[in-house]
Amino acid sequence: MQFFYYLALARRSFLRHRVLTLLMVVAIALGIGTSMTTLTVLHVLSADPLPGKSERIYSVQVDANPRSPGQEPDPQLTRYDAEALLAARRAQRQALMAGGATALQPERPDLRPFYADARYTSADFFAMFDVPFARGGAWSAADDEARARVAVISKELEEKLFGAGQDMGQRVRLEQHDFVVVGVLEHWRPAPRFYDLAQGAFEQSEQVFLPFSTSNELQLGISGNISCWGDPGPDPRALAASCSWVQFWAQLDSRQQAAAYRDFLLSYAEEQRRAGRFTQPADVQLRNVTEWLDFRRAVPSDVRLQVWLALGFLVVCLLDTVGLLLAKFLRRSPEIGVRRALGASRRAIFTQFLVEAGLVGLVGGVLGLGLAWLGLWAVRQQPVQYAPLAELDPTMLALSLALTLASSVLAGILPAWRAGQIAPALQLKSQ
């Protein structure tokens, strides 16, 4: 009951000092809104793209490129090394891959040919990365070896080409070649798109997935970074070309497996050096998804800077609110003196004014949450890759409420304590 009495007193105070109360509410709202907007963007961009599994999925680097000692190995592999590691089958699961863009000729007369983003990979890609299927499934390792003309497509592409809910076995025509659809994916957009950061950490996932071996046989178009050295020959994607353009990932379910796989990579690199393919000492790297994203700095540096600036702005807003609360509470010294003379303890005065400060913070926080939603809407209008991802999820909503309560309490502690220290005798004598 006493708490509700303090709420009633706070409401009367708000009505008596409307302008001052409005200034405090706006200050907290601006601080909360700005902070939650930037924190939400950072939360989305630094999220775990493989929850519960990212510590077991590793990016593999084996450097065939001659370079100065101590430099970081090339983030990609040559086709020769990638296919050799795949054939060795030393990991729980493994996948080599490259990005591409392929011309698609629809059978529907109302659709003109268009280009679709493609991913050329091996069979383990889908199970290793927990890619969800709406229908069908992945092709097999035998299909990889046979260079089978099979494809997995996104649900969005299926609906565009055939309509929703079609049976497996539909055919898509890519670069004048027919492929049988063996699987249709549910919506899948890992953020960041860890498996190929070079083509955009926050781009949408590809629409078409094809066997890597088939794409090479048919010379389908590739996209992404290609790094060559020496005499790469006329075709940078040839098996013997000295060009790195293939990403390689491995699933290693324990630290012991990871250590054993690293030893295998060192042994492989040393073997290639003795064979004359590598000119430098064995240089390999094995990083899990989290380490890989940190190393490649997947989160833009300007986003982190914006967070620090927003938090600094929140601190300034809180300091302004503390000053306004002090001014407001000290103006009520006669009221506090009378209450103390009638028997109210310092603790009761402190609690009363802390409740009032908390109510100011709560109203400001609710308004700040609205400003955060508006800020995130503005972010979604920006021409940046991550714009569509800027949404306030339940985690950030809970954080915003916690930040609101913490801010209001921090802003109210000093003014409420100062109000509790007012001596009643001096106030009554001055009256």
C-alpha positions as CSV (number, residue, x, y, z in Angstrom):
1,M,0.0,0.0,0.0
2,Q,2.9,2.4,0.8
3,F,4.3,1.9,-2.7
4,F,1.0,2.9,-4.3
5,Y,0.9,6.0,-2.0
6,Y,4.4,6.9,-3.3
7,L,3.1,6.5,-6.9
8,A,0.2,8.8,-6.1
9,L,2.6,11.4,-4.7
10,A,4.8,11.0,-7.9
11,R,1.8,11.6,-10.1
12,R,0.9,14.8,-8.2
13,S,4.5,16.0,-8.5
14,F,4.4,15.3,-12.3
15,L,1.3,17.4,-12.7
16,R,2.8,20.3,-10.6
17,H,6.1,20.3,-12.6
18,R,5.0,19.4,-16.1
19,V,7.8,21.1,-18.0
20,L,10.6,19.8,-15.8
21,T,9.1,16.3,-15.9
22,L,8.8,16.4,-19.7
23,L,12.4,17.4,-20.0
24,M,13.5,14.4,-17.9
25,V,11.3,12.0,-19.8
26,V,12.6,13.3,-23.2
27,A,16.2,13.1,-22.0
28,I,15.9,9.5,-20.9
29,A,13.8,8.6,-24.0
30,L,16.5,9.9,-26.4
31,G,19.3,8.1,-24.5
32,I,17.4,4.8,-24.4
33,G,16.2,5.1,-28.0
34,T,19.6,5.8,-29.5
35,S,21.3,3.2,-27.4
36,M,18.8,0.5,-28.2
37,T,18.9,1.2,-31.9
38,T,22.7,0.8,-32.1
39,L,22.8,-2.1,-29.6
40,T,20.1,-4.0,-31.6
41,V,22.1,-3.5,-34.9
42,L,25.3,-4.8,-33.2
43,H,23.3,-7.7,-31.6
44,V,22.0,-8.8,-35.0
45,L,25.3,-8.4,-36.8
46,S,27.3,-10.2,-34.1
47,A,24.8,-13.1,-33.7
48,D,25.9,-16.7,-33.8
49,P,25.0,-18.0,-37.3
50,L,25.2,-21.6,-36.1
51,P,23.8,-21.7,-32.5
52,G,25.1,-24.7,-30.6
53,K,27.4,-25.8,-33.4
54,S,29.7,-22.9,-34.3
55,E,32.4,-24.2,-32.0
56,R,32.6,-27.4,-33.9
57,I,32.7,-26.0,-37.5
58,Y,36.1,-24.9,-38.7
59,S,37.5,-22.9,-41.6
60,V,40.5,-24.5,-43.1
61,Q,43.5,-22.6,-44.5
62,V,46.5,-24.3,-46.2
63,D,48.7,-21.8,-47.8
64,A,50.1,-22.7,-51.3
65,N,50.8,-19.0,-52.1
66,P,54.6,-18.2,-51.7
67,R,54.8,-15.2,-49.4
68,S,56.9,-13.6,-46.7
69,P,57.3,-15.7,-43.5
70,G,54.9,-14.7,-40.8
71,Q,52.1,-13.5,-43.1
72,E,48.6,-14.8,-42.6
73,P,47.8,-17.8,-44.9
74,D,45.4,-17.2,-47.8
75,P,41.8,-17.5,-46.6
76,Q,41.0,-19.7,-49.6
77,L,42.5,-22.9,-51.0
78,T,43.5,-23.9,-54.5
79,R,41.2,-26.4,-56.2
80,Y,43.9,-29.0,-56.0
81,D,44.3,-28.7,-52.3
82,A,40.6,-28.5,-51.6
83,E,39.8,-31.6,-53.6
84,A,42.8,-33.5,-52.0
85,L,41.5,-32.6,-48.5
86,L,38.0,-33.7,-49.5
87,A,39.2,-37.0,-50.8
88,A,41.2,-37.6,-47.6
89,R,37.9,-37.7,-45.5
90,R,39.7,-36.9,-42.3
91,A,36.9,-34.8,-40.7
92,Q,33.5,-35.8,-39.4
93,R,32.0,-33.8,-42.2
94,Q,33.7,-31.5,-44.8
95,A,32.7,-29.3,-47.7
96,L,34.5,-27.4,-50.4
97,M,32.7,-24.6,-52.1
98,A,32.8,-21.5,-54.3
99,G,30.3,-18.8,-55.2
100,G,28.8,-18.5,-58.6
101,A,26.1,-16.8,-60.8
102,T,24.3,-18.9,-63.3
103,A,21.9,-18.0,-66.1
104,L,18.5,-19.7,-65.6
105,Q,16.0,-20.3,-68.4
106,P,12.5,-20.7,-67.0
107,E,10.0,-23.0,-68.8
108,R,7.2,-20.6,-68.0
109,P,6.5,-18.3,-71.0
110,D,5.8,-15.4,-68.8
111,L,9.3,-15.5,-67.2
112,R,12.3,-14.2,-69.0
113,P,15.8,-15.7,-68.4
114,F,17.6,-14.3,-65.4
115,Y,20.7,-14.8,-63.3
116,A,20.6,-16.6,-60.0
117,D,23.2,-16.6,-57.2
118,A,24.7,-20.1,-56.9
119,R,26.8,-22.1,-54.5
120,Y,28.9,-24.9,-55.9
121,T,29.7,-27.3,-53.0
122,S,29.8,-30.9,-51.9
123,A,27.2,-33.1,-50.3
124,D,28.1,-32.5,-46.6
125,F,27.4,-28.8,-46.9
126,F,23.7,-29.1,-45.9
127,A,24.1,-31.4,-42.9
128,M,27.2,-29.7,-41.6
129,F,25.6,-26.2,-41.6
130,D,22.1,-27.5,-40.5
131,V,20.5,-26.1,-43.6
132,P,16.7,-26.7,-43.3
133,F,14.8,-28.4,-46.1
134,A,11.1,-27.9,-47.0
135,R,11.1,-30.9,-49.2
136,G,13.5,-33.5,-50.5
137,G,17.1,-33.4,-49.4
138,A,20.8,-33.1,-50.3
139,W,22.5,-35.0,-53.1
140,S,24.9,-37.8,-52.1
141,A,28.7,-38.1,-52.1
142,A,28.2,-40.5,-55.1
143,D,26.6,-37.7,-57.0
144,D,29.6,-35.5,-56.3
145,E,31.9,-38.2,-57.7
146,A,29.6,-38.8,-60.7
147,R,29.3,-35.1,-61.5
148,A,25.6,-35.6,-61.4
149,R,23.3,-32.8,-62.7
150,V,21.3,-32.4,-59.6
151,A,20.3,-29.2,-57.8
152,V,18.9,-27.9,-54.5
153,I,17.0,-24.7,-54.8
154,S,15.5,-22.1,-52.4
155,K,11.8,-22.1,-51.6
156,E,11.6,-18.6,-53.1
157,L,13.0,-19.8,-56.4
158,E,10.7,-22.8,-56.5
159,E,7.7,-20.6,-56.0
160,K,8.9,-18.3,-58.7
161,L,9.5,-21.1,-61.2
162,F,6.9,-23.7,-60.5
163,G,4.6,-22.5,-57.7
164,A,4.6,-23.7,-54.1
165,G,4.5,-27.4,-53.0
166,Q,5.7,-29.1,-56.1
167,D,7.0,-32.7,-56.0
168,M,10.7,-33.5,-56.4
169,G,12.0,-34.2,-59.8
170,Q,11.2,-30.8,-61.4
171,R,13.9,-29.7,-63.8
172,V,15.7,-26.4,-64.0
173,R,17.7,-25.3,-67.0
174,L,21.0,-23.6,-66.1
175,E,23.4,-22.4,-68.8
176,Q,21.7,-24.6,-71.4
177,H,22.0,-27.7,-69.1
178,D,19.1,-29.5,-67.4
179,F,19.3,-30.2,-63.7
180,V,17.0,-32.3,-61.6
181,V,15.7,-30.7,-58.4
182,V,16.4,-33.1,-55.5
183,G,15.7,-30.6,-52.6
184,V,14.0,-27.4,-51.7
185,L,15.2,-25.3,-48.8
186,E,13.2,-23.5,-46.3
187,H,14.1,-19.8,-45.8
188,W,17.8,-19.9,-44.7
189,R,19.8,-16.8,-44.1
190,P,22.7,-17.2,-41.7
191,A,23.9,-13.8,-40.4
192,P,26.7,-13.2,-40.8
193,R,27.1,-15.4,-43.9
194,F,30.2,-16.9,-42.3
195,Y,31.0,-19.5,-45.0
196,D,31.9,-16.9,-47.7
197,L,32.5,-13.4,-46.2
198,A,34.2,-12.2,-49.4
199,Q,30.9,-11.9,-51.2
200,G,29.2,-10.0,-48.4
201,A,28.8,-11.0,-44.8
202,F,25.1,-10.0,-44.7
203,E,24.0,-10.9,-48.2
204,Q,21.1,-13.4,-48.7
205,S,22.0,-17.0,-49.1
206,E,22.1,-18.4,-52.7
207,Q,19.1,-19.5,-54.7
208,V,20.7,-22.5,-56.4
209,F,23.1,-25.1,-54.9
210,L,25.0,-27.5,-57.3
211,P,27.7,-30.1,-57.0
212,F,31.2,-28.5,-57.1
213,S,32.4,-31.2,-59.5
214,T,29.5,-30.6,-61.9
215,S,30.1,-26.9,-62.0
216,N,33.7,-27.5,-63.0
217,E,32.9,-30.0,-65.7
218,L,30.3,-27.6,-67.2
219,Q,32.5,-24.5,-66.6
220,L,29.7,-22.6,-64.9
221,G,30.4,-19.0,-64.0
222,I,32.1,-18.4,-60.7
223,S,32.2,-15.3,-58.5
224,G,34.2,-14.1,-55.6
225,N,37.9,-13.5,-54.9
226,I,40.5,-15.3,-57.0
227,S,44.2,-14.9,-56.0
228,C,46.8,-16.2,-58.4
229,W,50.6,-16.3,-58.4
230,G,53.4,-17.4,-60.6
231,D,52.1,-18.7,-63.9
232,P,48.5,-19.7,-63.2
233,G,47.8,-20.8,-66.8
234,P,44.9,-19.9,-69.1
235,D,42.2,-21.2,-66.7
236,P,42.4,-20.1,-63.0
237,R,40.0,-22.8,-62.0
238,A,41.9,-25.6,-63.6
239,L,43.1,-28.4,-61.2
240,A,46.7,-27.5,-61.6
241,A,46.3,-23.7,-61.6
242,S,48.2,-21.8,-58.9
243,C,45.1,-19.8,-57.9
244,S,43.2,-19.9,-54.6
245,W,39.4,-19.5,-54.9
246,V,37.8,-22.4,-53.0
247,Q,36.6,-22.2,-49.4
248,F,36.9,-25.3,-47.3
249,W,35.1,-26.1,-44.0
250,A,35.3,-29.1,-41.7
251,Q,33.2,-30.4,-38.8
252,L,35.4,-31.5,-35.9
253,D,33.3,-32.5,-32.8
254,S,36.0,-32.4,-30.1
255,R,39.2,-30.7,-29.3
256,Q,41.0,-33.9,-29.9
257,Q,39.6,-34.2,-33.4
258,A,40.6,-30.6,-34.1
259,A,44.1,-31.2,-32.9
260,A,44.4,-34.3,-34.9
261,Y,43.1,-32.6,-38.0
262,R,45.6,-29.7,-37.5
263,D,48.4,-32.3,-37.4
264,F,47.0,-33.8,-40.6
265,L,47.0,-30.4,-42.3
266,L,50.6,-29.8,-41.3
267,S,51.6,-33.2,-42.6
268,Y,49.8,-32.5,-45.8
269,A,51.5,-29.1,-46.3
270,E,54.9,-30.6,-45.6
271,E,54.2,-33.4,-48.1
272,Q,53.3,-30.8,-50.7
273,R,56.5,-28.8,-49.9
274,R,58.6,-31.9,-50.5
275,A,56.8,-32.5,-53.7
276,G,57.7,-29.0,-54.9
277,R,54.2,-27.5,-54.9
278,F,54.8,-25.4,-51.8
279,T,57.9,-23.3,-51.5
280,Q,57.6,-22.1,-47.9
281,P,57.4,-24.1,-44.6
282,A,54.0,-25.6,-43.7
283,D,51.6,-22.8,-42.9
284,V,48.1,-23.8,-41.9
285,Q,45.2,-22.3,-39.8
286,L,42.1,-23.9,-38.3
287,R,39.5,-21.5,-36.8
288,N,36.0,-22.3,-35.7
289,V,33.1,-20.1,-36.8
290,T,33.3,-17.7,-33.9
291,E,37.1,-17.3,-34.2
292,W,36.7,-16.9,-38.0
293,L,34.2,-14.1,-37.7
294,D,36.3,-12.3,-35.1
295,F,39.5,-12.7,-37.2
296,R,37.8,-11.4,-40.4
297,R,36.0,-8.6,-38.5
298,A,32.6,-9.5,-39.9
299,V,30.9,-6.7,-37.9
300,P,31.6,-3.3,-39.5
301,S,33.8,-1.1,-37.4
302,D,31.5,1.9,-37.8
303,V,28.7,-0.1,-36.1
304,R,30.8,-0.7,-33.0
305,L,31.8,3.0,-33.0
306,Q,28.1,4.0,-33.2
307,V,27.4,1.8,-30.1
308,W,30.0,3.6,-28.1
309,L,28.8,7.0,-29.2
310,A,25.2,6.1,-28.3
311,L,26.2,4.8,-24.9
312,G,28.1,8.0,-24.3
313,F,25.0,10.0,-25.3
314,L,23.0,7.9,-22.8
315,V,25.4,8.8,-20.0
316,V,25.1,12.5,-20.9
317,C,21.3,12.1,-20.9
318,L,21.4,10.4,-17.5
319,L,23.7,13.2,-16.1
320,D,21.2,15.8,-17.3
321,T,18.4,13.8,-15.7
322,V,20.3,13.7,-12.4
323,G,20.7,17.4,-12.5
324,L,17.0,18.0,-13.2
325,L,16.0,15.6,-10.5
326,L,18.3,17.3,-7.9
327,A,16.8,20.7,-8.8
328,K,13.3,19.3,-8.6
329,F,13.7,17.5,-5.3
330,L,15.6,20.3,-3.6
331,R,12.8,22.8,-4.5
332,R,10.6,20.5,-2.4
333,S,12.7,20.9,0.7
334,P,9.8,22.5,2.8
335,E,7.6,19.5,2.0
336,I,10.4,17.1,2.9
337,G,10.9,19.0,6.2
338,V,7.3,18.8,7.1
339,R,7.2,15.0,6.4
340,R,10.3,14.5,8.4
341,A,8.9,16.5,11.3
342,L,5.7,14.3,11.2
343,G,7.8,11.2,11.7
344,A,8.9,10.1,8.2
345,S,12.3,8.5,8.2
346,R,15.2,9.2,5.9
347,R,14.6,5.8,4.4
348,A,11.0,6.6,3.7
349,I,11.9,9.9,2.0
350,F,14.6,8.1,0.0
351,T,12.1,5.4,-1.1
352,Q,9.5,8.0,-2.1
353,F,11.8,10.0,-4.3
354,L,13.4,6.9,-5.8
355,V,9.9,5.7,-6.8
356,E,9.3,9.1,-8.4
357,A,12.6,8.9,-10.3
358,G,11.9,5.3,-11.4
359,L,8.5,6.3,-12.7
360,V,10.2,9.1,-14.7
361,G,12.6,6.5,-16.1
362,L,9.8,4.0,-16.9
363,V,7.8,6.6,-18.9
364,G,11.0,7.7,-20.6
365,G,12.0,4.1,-21.3
366,V,8.6,3.3,-23.0
367,L,8.9,6.4,-25.1
368,G,12.6,5.4,-25.8
369,L,11.4,2.0,-27.0
370,G,9.2,3.6,-29.5
371,L,12.1,5.8,-30.7
372,A,14.2,2.6,-31.0
373,W,11.6,1.0,-33.2
374,L,11.5,4.2,-35.3
375,G,15.4,4.2,-35.4
376,L,15.4,0.5,-36.6
377,W,12.9,1.3,-39.2
378,A,15.2,4.1,-40.4
379,V,18.1,1.6,-40.5
380,R,16.0,-0.8,-42.7
381,Q,15.7,2.0,-45.2
382,Q,19.4,2.3,-45.6
383,P,21.2,0.9,-48.7
384,V,23.4,-1.5,-46.6
385,Q,23.5,-5.3,-46.7
386,Y,22.4,-5.8,-43.1
387,A,19.4,-3.3,-43.3
388,P,16.7,-6.0,-43.5
389,L,18.0,-7.7,-40.4
390,A,17.5,-4.7,-38.1
391,E,14.6,-6.0,-36.0
392,L,14.0,-5.8,-32.3
393,D,13.8,-9.4,-31.1
394,P,12.6,-10.6,-27.6
395,T,16.2,-10.6,-26.3
396,M,16.7,-7.0,-27.1
397,L,13.3,-6.1,-25.9
398,A,14.2,-7.6,-22.5
399,L,17.5,-5.7,-22.6
400,S,15.7,-2.4,-23.3
401,L,13.5,-2.9,-20.2
402,A,16.5,-3.8,-18.1
403,L,18.4,-0.8,-19.4
404,T,15.4,1.5,-18.7
405,L,15.1,0.3,-15.1
406,A,18.9,0.5,-14.5
407,S,19.0,4.0,-16.0
408,S,16.1,5.3,-13.9
409,V,17.5,3.8,-10.7
410,L,21.0,5.2,-11.4
411,A,19.6,8.6,-12.2
412,G,17.4,8.6,-9.1
413,I,19.8,7.3,-6.4
414,L,21.8,10.5,-5.8
415,P,18.8,13.0,-5.9
416,A,16.8,10.7,-3.7
417,W,19.6,10.3,-1.2
418,R,20.2,14.0,-1.2
419,A,16.5,14.6,-0.5
420,G,16.7,12.2,2.5
421,Q,19.5,14.2,4.0
422,I,17.5,17.5,4.3
423,A,17.3,18.6,7.9
424,P,13.7,19.1,9.0
425,A,14.6,21.7,11.7
426,L,16.2,24.1,9.3
427,Q,13.3,23.8,6.9
428,L,10.7,24.5,9.5
429,K,12.7,27.4,11.0
430,S,13.0,29.0,7.5
431,Q,9.2,28.7,7.1
